[in-house]
């Protein structure tokens, strides 16, 4: 009878371990989602105040958005695209590196969740053309 208790104890311990691993995975996913949200918010804040940040910080924020494009929901996607559009407008007069990173981020965003969004993307082509002309003038 005591030998049977040892087997039951081992089985219970194994079930508890599996249960704790499951809880840890859920906690990890929840934490990961919270970190992703904060990261995206930080990127958008940088885009909203381009006059405060240098070229490299703007490019890094756009690079980060491009990397996380597949994890952005549709509502946030539209907000981000609006900020990038404003950043890439001729009036913003951003350096070619920032414009090219903005074009890259936009294409990444539109190739993920943004595939289903219908919008006029002519501004992306305009920004790309301006960046190329500006960049080529340095050669």
N, C-alpha and C positions, 0 to 999 in steps of 0.2 A: 504494500500500500504506500509506503514511503517513497519507493522508487517512482511510482506513478506521480507523486506530488512534485518530484524534481522535474519531470518532463512537463507537467502543467506549468510550473514556475518558469521554466525556460521558454515555453510557448508564450506565456503572458509577458515576460520580459521582451521577447522578440516583437510581439504586437505593440507594446509600449514604445519600443525603439522606432518601429515603422511609423507609428502615430506621431511621434515627435519629429521625425524627419519630414512628414507631410505638413505639419504645422510650420516647420522652419521654411519649407519651400514656399508655402503661402505667404509667410511673413517676408521672405526674400522678394517675391514678386511684387508685393505691396510696396516695399521699400524701393525697389527698382522703378516702379511707376512714379513714385513721389520724386525721386531723384531726376528722372527724365523730365517730368513736368517743370521742376525748378530750373533745369538746364535750358529747356526751351524758352521759359520765361526770361531767363538771363539773356539769351540770344536776341529775343524780340526787344528787350530793353535797350540793348546796344544799337539795334537798327532804328529805334525810335529817337535816339539822341546821337546821330552821327557826328555832330559838331563837337561832342565831348570826347570822342574816342579817336585814336589815330588809325591810320590806314591798316596796319597789321591786326588791330583788334577787330575792326569791321570785317576784314577778310577771314579772321578766325571764327567769328560768329556765323558768317555765311557758310564757311566750310563745315561747321558743326551742324547747321541746319540741313545742309546737303547730306551729311552722314546719317542723320536721324530722320530723313524724309519719309521713310517707309513706316515710321512709328507715329506720325502726326495725324490727328483726326481732322475731319473735313472742316469743322468750324475754325480750328486753329490755323489750318492750311490757308483759308481765305484771308485771315488776319495777317499772316506772315507774308503772303503774296502781295497784299496791299502795302505793307511796310517795305518790301523789296522794291516794288514798283516806284514808290516815292523816293527811295534811296538811289535808284538808277535813273531817275528823271534827269533830263539835261540841266535843269535848274540846280540840281544838287551838286553838279560838277565834281563827281567822285573820280579818283585816279583810276586808270585802266585796270589795275589789279583788283580793286574793289568791284568794279563793274563786271569784270570777267567772273569773279567769284559769285556775284549776284546772279549772273546768267546761269552759271553752273548749279547753284542752289535752286533756282527756279525750275530748271529742267529736271533736277532730281525730285523736287516736290511734285511736279506735274506728271512724272513717270510713275509715281507710287499711287497714293490715295487720290491724287489729283487727276487721274486718268478720266474719271467720270465727270469732271467739272468742265463745263463749256464756258470759255471766256475768250476775249480778244487778247492774244498774246503777242500782238505786233510790237508792243513796247519792249519785249525781250529781244526781238530782232533788231530794233532800233538801238538799244543799249549795246548789243553785241557789235553792231557796225561801228558805233562811235568809239568803243574800246579798241577795236582793231585799227581804225584810222589813227587814233591817238597813239597807240602803241607802235604802229609802224612809222610814225613821224620821228620816233627816237632812233630808228635804225639808220 
